[in-house]
Amino acid sequence: MAQIVDTTLPTILALDFDGVLCDGLAEYFATSWRVYCQIWSPPDKTPPEGLAEQFYRMRPVVETGWEMPLVLRSLLLGAAETEILQHWATIAQQQIEADRLSASDLSAAVDRVRDEWIAADLESWLALHRFYPGATERLQQVLAASSYPVIITTKEGRFVQQLLRQQAIEFPAAQIWGKEIKRPKAQSLRQLLQSADSQPLSIWFVEDRLKTLQAVQSQPDLAAVKLFLADWGYNTAAERKAVQSPIHLLSLTQFAQDFSCWLSAG
């Protein structure tokens, strides 16, 4: 395993995609509604007024894409937002069992809808995404500098590549670790440590899901990885308030600045 060093500059910058680099809330809702219509066949194919806004508020509970149409299902069946935010894992499991579905069924449906949409009308699909202000410029800076960037995401890598290409960013495919690699993000960080050469390493990881960061924090062999919660991403005010050392709360303004500014995150 490579030597770990504590430095003010990361040699590897690990970045989540959704909620850190790219805001795809509009696309998530549109895709989820298409999947919902295919699976549950509502009589009205127009989403109810206010459903999108409810879905946006619930986005912080989603860890992987298969959960998104299930959030819609739960909301439309009357689940309270507070219950979803506090007990999503239980609600999701109960719902897929009640509907005789599986995570793999829903995941395949989400990917299929996206693939069909991209094949039929790539421009309309791309148009529903926006990169956070300064995110693409920061990514270009990192690509051109000495830090080695890796995108670790639960989104399919091919979708990430489509979106980066739209921004004229040539990001090496080998440095996009998407859902297809089928391993938790903590394991991906461990893989980075194990696959590196003998040069000293400093790994920084930016993620918008607090539970993911806490899972990394709980593993002793990953203690040297610096952890940052992106406060502009899909998390709640309560989660941001709960951030404690060694996790750093990072603002979008800090993200765009020199790495030395990140460590002052509160």
C-alpha positions as CSV (number, residue, x, y, z in Angstrom):
1,M,0.0,0.0,0.0
2,A,1.2,3.5,-0.8
3,Q,2.5,5.7,2.0
4,I,-0.1,8.2,3.3
5,V,0.9,11.7,4.0
6,D,-0.9,14.6,5.6
7,T,-0.5,17.6,3.3
8,T,-2.4,20.8,2.4
9,L,-2.5,19.7,-1.2
10,P,-4.3,16.5,-2.3
11,T,-2.5,14.2,-4.6
12,I,-5.9,12.5,-5.4
13,L,-9.1,14.5,-5.4
14,A,-12.1,12.1,-5.3
15,L,-15.4,13.8,-6.3
16,D,-19.0,12.7,-6.2
17,F,-20.8,13.8,-9.3
18,D,-24.5,14.4,-8.6
19,G,-24.8,17.1,-5.9
20,V,-21.1,18.1,-6.1
21,L,-20.4,18.9,-9.8
22,C,-23.8,18.6,-11.4
23,D,-27.3,19.4,-10.4
24,G,-29.7,17.1,-12.2
25,L,-32.8,17.5,-10.1
26,A,-35.0,18.3,-13.1
27,E,-33.7,15.3,-15.0
28,Y,-34.1,13.0,-11.9
29,F,-37.7,14.0,-11.6
30,A,-38.5,13.6,-15.3
31,T,-36.8,10.2,-15.5
32,S,-38.4,9.1,-12.3
33,W,-41.9,10.1,-13.5
34,R,-41.4,8.2,-16.8
35,V,-40.4,5.1,-14.8
36,Y,-43.3,5.6,-12.4
37,C,-45.7,5.7,-15.3
38,Q,-44.3,2.5,-16.8
39,I,-44.4,0.5,-13.6
40,W,-47.5,1.8,-11.8
41,S,-49.6,3.0,-14.9
42,P,-51.4,6.1,-13.4
43,P,-54.5,7.1,-15.2
44,D,-53.1,10.6,-15.7
45,K,-49.7,10.8,-17.3
46,T,-49.2,14.4,-16.1
47,P,-47.5,14.6,-12.8
48,P,-49.7,16.2,-10.0
49,E,-49.0,19.8,-9.2
50,G,-46.3,20.3,-6.6
51,L,-45.0,16.7,-6.9
52,A,-41.7,17.8,-8.4
53,E,-41.1,20.2,-5.6
54,Q,-41.8,17.5,-3.1
55,F,-39.4,15.2,-4.9
56,Y,-36.7,17.8,-4.8
57,R,-37.0,18.2,-1.1
58,M,-36.8,14.4,-0.7
59,R,-33.7,14.0,-2.9
60,P,-31.3,13.9,0.0
61,V,-32.5,10.5,1.0
62,V,-31.6,8.9,-2.3
63,E,-28.4,7.0,-2.4
64,T,-28.8,5.3,-5.8
65,G,-31.0,5.9,-8.8
66,W,-33.4,3.0,-8.2
67,E,-34.8,4.8,-5.2
68,M,-36.0,7.8,-7.1
69,P,-39.3,6.4,-8.6
70,L,-39.9,4.8,-5.2
71,V,-39.8,8.2,-3.6
72,L,-42.6,9.3,-6.0
73,R,-44.5,6.1,-5.2
74,S,-44.3,6.8,-1.5
75,L,-45.3,10.5,-1.8
76,L,-48.3,9.7,-4.0
77,L,-49.4,7.0,-1.5
78,G,-49.4,9.7,1.2
79,A,-46.1,9.2,3.0
80,A,-45.3,12.3,5.0
81,E,-42.1,14.1,4.0
82,T,-40.8,14.1,7.6
83,E,-41.3,10.3,7.7
84,I,-39.4,9.9,4.4
85,L,-36.5,12.0,5.6
86,Q,-36.2,10.2,8.9
87,H,-37.1,6.6,7.9
88,W,-36.4,6.2,4.2
89,A,-34.6,2.9,4.3
90,T,-37.5,1.3,6.1
91,I,-40.2,2.9,3.9
92,A,-38.3,2.0,0.7
93,Q,-38.0,-1.7,1.8
94,Q,-41.6,-1.9,2.7
95,Q,-42.7,-0.3,-0.5
96,I,-40.7,-2.6,-2.9
97,E,-42.0,-5.6,-1.0
98,A,-45.6,-4.4,-1.2
99,D,-45.3,-3.8,-4.9
100,R,-43.3,-7.0,-5.5
101,L,-40.4,-5.2,-7.0
102,S,-36.7,-5.3,-6.4
103,A,-33.9,-2.7,-6.4
104,S,-32.5,-4.4,-9.6
105,D,-35.9,-4.1,-11.3
106,L,-36.1,-0.4,-10.6
107,S,-32.4,0.2,-11.4
108,A,-32.8,-1.5,-14.8
109,A,-36.0,0.6,-15.5
110,V,-34.2,3.9,-14.6
111,D,-31.2,3.0,-16.8
112,R,-33.4,1.9,-19.7
113,V,-35.5,5.1,-19.6
114,R,-32.4,7.2,-19.7
115,D,-30.8,5.2,-22.5
116,E,-34.0,5.4,-24.6
117,W,-34.3,9.1,-23.9
118,I,-30.6,9.8,-24.8
119,A,-30.9,7.8,-28.0
120,A,-34.1,9.6,-29.0
121,D,-33.3,13.2,-28.0
122,L,-29.9,13.7,-26.4
123,E,-30.3,17.5,-26.4
124,S,-33.5,17.5,-24.3
125,W,-31.9,15.2,-21.8
126,L,-28.7,17.2,-21.5
127,A,-30.8,20.4,-21.1
128,L,-32.3,19.2,-17.8
129,H,-28.8,19.2,-16.1
130,R,-26.8,22.2,-14.9
131,F,-23.3,22.2,-13.5
132,Y,-23.0,24.2,-10.3
133,P,-21.4,27.7,-10.8
134,G,-17.7,27.4,-11.1
135,A,-17.7,23.6,-10.9
136,T,-16.5,22.9,-14.5
137,E,-13.8,25.6,-14.3
138,R,-12.6,24.0,-11.0
139,L,-12.6,20.6,-12.6
140,Q,-10.5,21.8,-15.5
141,Q,-8.0,23.4,-13.1
142,V,-7.6,20.1,-11.2
143,L,-7.2,18.2,-14.5
144,A,-4.4,20.6,-15.5
145,A,-2.7,20.6,-12.1
146,S,-0.8,18.0,-10.1
147,S,-3.8,16.6,-8.2
148,Y,-5.3,13.5,-9.8
149,P,-9.1,13.7,-10.0
150,V,-11.4,10.7,-9.8
151,I,-15.2,10.9,-10.0
152,I,-16.8,8.3,-7.7
153,T,-20.5,8.2,-8.3
154,T,-23.5,6.0,-8.1
155,K,-24.6,7.3,-11.5
156,E,-23.7,5.1,-14.6
157,G,-20.3,6.2,-15.9
158,R,-21.5,6.6,-19.4
159,F,-24.1,9.2,-18.3
160,V,-21.3,11.2,-16.6
161,Q,-19.2,11.1,-19.7
162,Q,-22.1,12.4,-21.8
163,L,-22.6,15.4,-19.5
164,L,-18.9,16.2,-19.2
165,R,-18.5,16.1,-23.0
166,Q,-21.3,18.6,-23.3
167,Q,-19.1,20.9,-21.2
168,A,-16.1,20.2,-23.5
169,I,-14.3,18.4,-20.6
170,E,-12.2,15.5,-21.7
171,F,-12.2,13.5,-18.5
172,P,-10.4,10.2,-18.7
173,A,-12.9,7.3,-18.7
174,A,-10.6,5.3,-16.3
175,Q,-11.0,8.1,-13.7
176,I,-14.8,7.8,-13.7
177,W,-15.9,5.1,-11.2
178,G,-19.6,4.8,-11.8
179,K,-22.4,2.5,-10.6
180,E,-21.1,-0.2,-12.9
181,I,-18.1,-0.9,-10.7
182,K,-20.6,-2.2,-8.1
183,R,-18.8,-1.2,-4.9
184,P,-19.4,1.2,-2.0
185,K,-17.6,4.5,-2.1
186,A,-15.6,3.6,0.9
187,Q,-14.3,0.6,-1.0
188,S,-13.4,2.7,-4.0
189,L,-11.4,5.0,-1.7
190,R,-9.6,1.9,-0.4
191,Q,-9.0,0.8,-3.9
192,L,-7.3,4.1,-4.7
193,L,-5.0,3.5,-1.8
194,Q,-4.2,-0.1,-2.8
195,S,-3.7,0.6,-6.5
196,A,-1.4,3.6,-6.1
197,D,2.3,3.3,-6.5
198,S,4.8,3.9,-3.7
199,Q,4.6,7.7,-3.9
200,P,3.1,9.4,-0.8
201,L,-0.6,10.0,-1.1
202,S,-3.1,12.6,0.2
203,I,-6.7,11.8,-0.7
204,W,-9.5,14.3,-0.3
205,F,-13.1,13.2,-0.9
206,V,-15.9,15.6,-1.6
207,E,-19.4,14.2,-1.2
208,D,-22.9,15.7,-0.6
209,R,-24.3,12.8,1.4
210,L,-23.4,12.9,5.1
211,K,-24.1,9.2,5.7
212,T,-21.5,8.3,3.0
213,L,-18.9,10.4,4.6
214,Q,-19.7,9.0,8.1
215,A,-19.3,5.5,6.7
216,V,-15.9,6.4,5.4
217,Q,-15.0,8.0,8.7
218,S,-15.9,4.9,10.7
219,Q,-13.3,2.8,8.9
220,P,-9.9,3.0,10.6
221,D,-7.9,2.2,7.4
222,L,-9.4,5.3,5.7
223,A,-8.6,7.7,8.6
224,A,-6.1,9.6,6.5
225,V,-8.7,10.5,3.9
226,K,-9.8,14.1,4.3
227,L,-13.6,14.3,4.1
228,F,-15.7,17.3,2.9
229,L,-19.5,17.7,2.8
230,A,-20.6,19.8,-0.1
231,D,-23.1,22.2,1.5
232,W,-24.6,23.1,-1.9
233,G,-25.6,19.5,-2.7
234,Y,-28.4,17.2,-1.8
235,N,-28.4,17.4,1.9
236,T,-30.5,19.1,4.6
237,A,-29.9,22.0,7.0
238,A,-30.0,19.5,9.9
239,E,-27.3,17.4,8.2
240,R,-25.1,20.4,7.6
241,K,-25.5,21.5,11.2
242,A,-24.5,18.0,12.4
243,V,-21.1,18.1,10.6
244,Q,-18.3,17.5,13.1
245,S,-14.6,17.1,12.7
246,P,-12.9,15.3,11.0
247,I,-15.5,16.0,8.3
248,H,-15.2,19.5,6.9
249,L,-18.3,21.5,5.7
250,L,-17.3,23.0,2.3
251,S,-19.1,25.8,0.5
252,L,-19.2,26.3,-3.2
253,T,-17.2,29.4,-2.9
254,Q,-14.4,27.5,-1.1
255,F,-14.6,24.7,-3.6
256,A,-13.7,27.2,-6.3
257,Q,-10.7,28.5,-4.3
258,D,-7.3,27.2,-3.6
259,F,-7.1,23.9,-1.6
260,S,-5.7,25.7,1.4
261,C,-9.1,27.5,1.8
262,W,-11.0,24.2,2.1
263,L,-9.5,23.4,5.5
264,S,-11.2,26.4,7.0
265,A,-14.6,24.9,6.2
266,G,-16.7,24.8,9.3
